Amino acid sequence: MNARSRLFVLLFACTGWLFSTTAVAQDARRHWDPAPPRDSVTHAGALPEDPTSPDKYPNIWSLDVMLSNDGFGLGTIYRRSVTSDLSWFLSFSISESKDEREVEYYDPYYGVPVTPGKLNRFLVLPLMAGVQYRLFRDDIVDTFRPYINAGAGPTMVYMMPYVNLIQQTDGSYTSEQVEYFKSLGKGQPHYTFGGFVGFGANFGTTRSNIFGVNFRYYFTYLLSGGLPSLYDERTGAVAATKENFGGFVISLNVGMAY
């Protein structure tokens, strides 16, 4: 076999080897197992530790049931995560307020509560924006997530009549209590600016459901002066006014994250 023939055989052998190697590589690639999904056991723990984490369930709606010395209230909050610890929120609530000098009695004859000398009812409706910051993420178990929060915004104080005063011919006054829902249509709004600071905690491990408690102190003062709250039963004159509509509030939060 001359040199030219030997070269031809060598080239044919190399070409066959290359084709066989390519076929094997293609067959191996055809049977290659894909990478496991991110939610497999190899990535256990990849989910965020907290429902407020910005990469999972960043939006939260919650209902607030509020309790204070002045009575009950209801509110709603929308919260949006910025980082794993920091979030901003918008809140709106309606709660009762009363003069701390009021003394309520129960009338057994009519079967209704009566507050002698009470002139007006008050509802407080704050619309507030604020921030919330989670505490001790690395030091406390994830089922207990403490935080601090603060907010501020415009506030409306709605004053409604509690009684109608009727002057007698001898100059004295008698009172007629106004039914609650009728008094709503006879009220007058008054506007101011308020705020609150607070601390609380969320509980549980279910990431899409929110349950927690929040302790807040509201600062709500009427800059235009006090509103009449009590009257003198003998003369009918205003006996007391109310300027401070803030105070300590306990709020239970129930909501969902998505």
C-alpha positions as CSV (number, residue, x, y, z in Angstrom):
1,M,0.0,0.0,0.0
2,N,1.5,3.3,-1.1
3,A,1.6,6.4,1.0
4,R,-1.4,7.9,-0.8
5,S,-3.5,4.9,0.0
6,R,-2.4,4.8,3.6
7,L,-3.3,8.5,4.0
8,F,-6.8,7.8,2.6
9,V,-7.4,4.9,5.0
10,L,-6.2,7.1,8.0
11,L,-8.6,9.9,7.0
12,F,-11.5,7.5,6.6
13,A,-10.8,6.0,10.1
14,C,-10.6,9.5,11.7
15,T,-13.8,10.5,10.0
16,G,-15.6,7.4,11.3
17,W,-14.3,8.0,14.8
18,L,-15.6,11.6,14.8
19,F,-19.1,10.5,13.6
20,S,-19.3,7.8,16.2
21,T,-18.2,10.2,19.0
22,T,-20.8,12.8,17.9
23,A,-23.5,10.2,17.9
24,V,-22.6,9.0,21.3
25,A,-22.6,12.6,22.7
26,Q,-25.9,13.3,21.1
27,D,-27.4,10.1,22.5
28,A,-26.1,10.9,25.9
29,R,-27.5,14.4,25.7
30,R,-30.8,13.0,24.7
31,H,-31.0,10.9,27.8
32,W,-29.6,13.7,30.1
33,D,-31.8,14.2,33.2
34,P,-33.0,17.8,33.6
35,A,-32.1,19.9,36.6
36,P,-34.4,19.4,39.6
37,P,-37.0,22.1,40.2
38,R,-36.3,24.9,42.6
39,D,-38.9,23.6,45.0
40,S,-37.4,20.2,45.4
41,V,-35.7,18.8,48.5
42,T,-32.4,20.1,47.2
43,H,-33.7,23.6,47.7
44,A,-35.5,23.1,50.9
45,G,-35.7,26.3,52.9
46,A,-35.7,28.5,49.8
47,L,-39.1,29.9,50.7
48,P,-39.0,33.2,52.7
49,E,-39.1,33.0,56.5
50,D,-41.8,35.6,56.8
51,P,-45.1,36.4,55.1
52,T,-43.9,40.0,54.7
53,S,-40.9,38.9,52.6
54,P,-40.8,41.0,49.4
55,D,-40.1,37.9,47.2
56,K,-43.2,36.0,48.5
57,Y,-46.5,37.4,49.6
58,P,-45.5,41.1,49.5
59,N,-49.1,42.3,49.7
60,I,-51.1,42.1,52.9
61,W,-54.7,43.0,53.7
62,S,-55.9,42.8,57.2
63,L,-59.0,43.6,59.3
64,D,-58.4,45.4,62.7
65,V,-60.7,44.9,65.7
66,M,-59.9,47.8,68.1
67,L,-60.5,48.0,71.8
68,S,-59.9,51.0,74.0
69,N,-61.3,52.7,77.1
70,D,-63.6,54.7,74.8
71,G,-65.2,51.6,73.2
72,F,-64.8,49.5,70.1
73,G,-63.7,50.2,66.6
74,L,-63.0,48.5,63.2
75,G,-60.3,49.2,60.7
76,T,-58.6,47.9,57.6
77,I,-54.9,48.0,56.6
78,Y,-53.1,47.5,53.3
79,R,-49.4,46.7,53.8
80,R,-46.6,46.3,51.2
81,S,-43.2,44.9,51.8
82,V,-40.1,46.8,50.8
83,T,-37.4,44.6,52.3
84,S,-37.6,41.5,54.5
85,D,-37.9,43.7,57.6
86,L,-39.4,47.0,56.3
87,S,-42.8,47.7,54.9
88,W,-45.2,50.6,54.4
89,F,-48.9,50.7,55.0
90,L,-52.1,52.6,54.6
91,S,-54.8,52.3,57.2
92,F,-58.4,53.5,57.8
93,S,-60.5,53.0,60.9
94,I,-63.7,54.0,62.7
95,S,-63.8,54.0,66.5
96,E,-65.8,55.5,69.3
97,S,-64.6,58.2,71.6
98,K,-66.1,59.7,74.7
99,D,-65.3,62.2,77.5
100,E,-63.4,60.4,80.3
101,R,-65.7,62.2,82.8
102,E,-68.8,60.4,81.6
103,V,-70.5,58.1,84.1
104,E,-72.9,55.5,82.5
105,Y,-75.8,54.0,84.3
106,Y,-78.3,51.4,83.3
107,D,-82.0,52.4,83.3
108,P,-84.0,49.3,84.4
109,Y,-87.3,51.0,83.5
110,Y,-86.5,51.6,79.9
111,G,-83.8,48.9,79.6
112,V,-81.2,51.1,78.1
113,P,-77.9,52.6,79.3
114,V,-78.0,56.3,80.2
115,T,-75.2,58.8,80.7
116,P,-76.4,61.8,82.7
117,G,-75.1,65.1,81.4
118,K,-73.8,63.7,78.1
119,L,-74.4,66.1,75.2
120,N,-72.7,64.5,72.2
121,R,-71.3,61.3,70.8
122,F,-68.0,61.2,68.9
123,L,-66.6,59.0,66.1
124,V,-62.9,59.2,65.1
125,L,-62.0,58.3,61.5
126,P,-58.2,58.5,60.8
127,L,-56.6,57.8,57.4
128,M,-53.0,57.2,58.0
129,A,-49.8,56.2,56.1
130,G,-46.8,54.7,58.0
131,V,-44.0,52.2,58.2
132,Q,-43.5,48.9,60.0
133,Y,-40.2,47.4,61.0
134,R,-39.7,43.8,62.1
135,L,-37.4,43.2,65.1
136,F,-35.0,40.3,66.0
137,R,-35.4,38.3,62.8
138,D,-32.3,36.2,63.5
139,D,-32.9,35.8,67.3
140,I,-36.5,34.7,67.6
141,V,-38.4,31.8,66.1
142,D,-40.4,32.5,63.0
143,T,-43.7,31.7,64.6
144,F,-43.4,34.9,66.7
145,R,-42.5,38.0,64.6
146,P,-42.4,41.2,66.7
147,Y,-42.3,44.7,65.1
148,I,-42.7,48.4,65.7
149,N,-44.8,50.7,63.6
150,A,-45.8,54.3,63.3
151,G,-48.2,56.3,61.2
152,A,-49.7,59.8,60.6
153,G,-52.4,61.4,58.5
154,P,-55.6,63.4,58.3
155,T,-58.3,62.6,60.9
156,M,-62.0,63.4,61.0
157,V,-63.9,63.7,64.3
158,Y,-67.6,63.3,63.7
159,M,-69.8,64.8,66.5
160,M,-73.3,63.5,66.8
161,P,-76.0,64.6,69.3
162,Y,-76.6,62.3,72.2
163,V,-79.6,64.3,73.5
164,N,-81.9,67.0,72.4
165,L,-82.3,69.7,75.1
166,I,-85.8,71.1,75.5
167,Q,-86.3,74.3,77.4
168,Q,-89.4,74.5,79.7
169,T,-91.6,77.5,80.4
170,D,-89.9,78.0,83.8
171,G,-86.5,78.2,82.2
172,S,-85.3,74.7,83.1
173,Y,-84.2,72.0,80.6
174,T,-85.3,68.5,80.0
175,S,-83.5,66.1,77.7
176,E,-84.6,63.6,75.1
177,Q,-82.1,60.9,74.1
178,V,-81.5,60.7,70.3
179,E,-81.4,57.2,68.8
180,Y,-78.0,56.3,67.6
181,F,-78.7,55.9,63.8
182,K,-80.9,59.0,63.8
183,S,-78.0,61.0,65.3
184,L,-75.7,59.9,62.5
185,G,-77.7,62.1,60.1
186,K,-77.5,65.1,62.4
187,G,-73.7,65.0,63.0
188,Q,-71.0,67.5,62.1
189,P,-67.4,66.7,60.9
190,H,-64.3,68.3,62.3
191,Y,-60.9,67.8,60.8
192,T,-57.4,67.6,62.3
193,F,-54.1,65.8,61.9
194,G,-53.1,62.8,64.0
195,G,-50.6,60.0,64.4
196,F,-49.7,56.9,66.4
197,V,-46.8,54.8,67.5
198,G,-47.0,51.2,68.4
199,F,-45.5,47.7,68.7
200,G,-46.9,44.3,68.1
201,A,-46.3,40.8,66.8
202,N,-47.6,38.4,64.2
203,F,-48.1,34.7,65.1
204,G,-48.2,31.3,63.3
205,T,-46.4,29.6,60.5
206,T,-49.1,29.7,57.7
207,R,-47.6,32.2,55.2
208,S,-50.8,33.2,53.5
209,N,-52.8,33.9,56.6
210,I,-52.0,36.8,59.1
211,F,-52.9,36.9,62.8
212,G,-51.4,39.3,65.3
213,V,-51.9,41.9,67.9
214,N,-50.8,45.5,68.0
215,F,-50.6,48.0,70.9
216,R,-50.8,51.6,69.7
217,Y,-51.0,55.1,71.2
218,Y,-52.8,57.7,69.1
219,F,-52.2,61.4,69.2
220,T,-55.3,63.2,68.0
221,Y,-55.9,66.8,69.1
222,L,-58.3,69.3,67.7
223,L,-56.3,72.4,66.9
224,S,-59.5,74.5,66.5
225,G,-60.5,73.9,70.1
226,G,-62.6,71.5,72.1
227,L,-66.0,70.1,71.2
228,P,-68.9,70.2,73.7
229,S,-69.2,66.9,75.4
230,L,-71.1,67.4,78.7
231,Y,-73.8,69.8,79.8
232,D,-75.3,71.1,83.1
233,E,-78.6,69.4,83.5
234,R,-80.0,72.4,85.5
235,T,-79.1,75.2,83.2
236,G,-78.5,73.4,79.8
237,A,-75.1,75.2,79.5
238,V,-72.1,73.4,78.2
239,A,-70.2,72.0,81.2
240,A,-67.2,70.4,79.5
241,T,-65.4,70.2,76.1
242,K,-63.2,67.5,74.6
243,E,-60.0,68.3,72.7
244,N,-58.0,65.0,73.0
245,F,-59.4,62.1,70.9
246,G,-56.4,59.9,71.1
247,G,-55.3,57.3,73.6
248,F,-54.2,53.7,74.0
249,V,-55.7,51.1,71.7
250,I,-55.3,47.3,71.5
251,S,-55.8,46.0,68.0
252,L,-56.3,42.4,66.8
253,N,-55.2,41.8,63.2
254,V,-56.7,39.1,60.9
255,G,-55.8,39.1,57.3
256,M,-54.3,37.4,54.2
257,A,-51.0,37.8,52.3
258,Y,-50.7,37.3,48.5
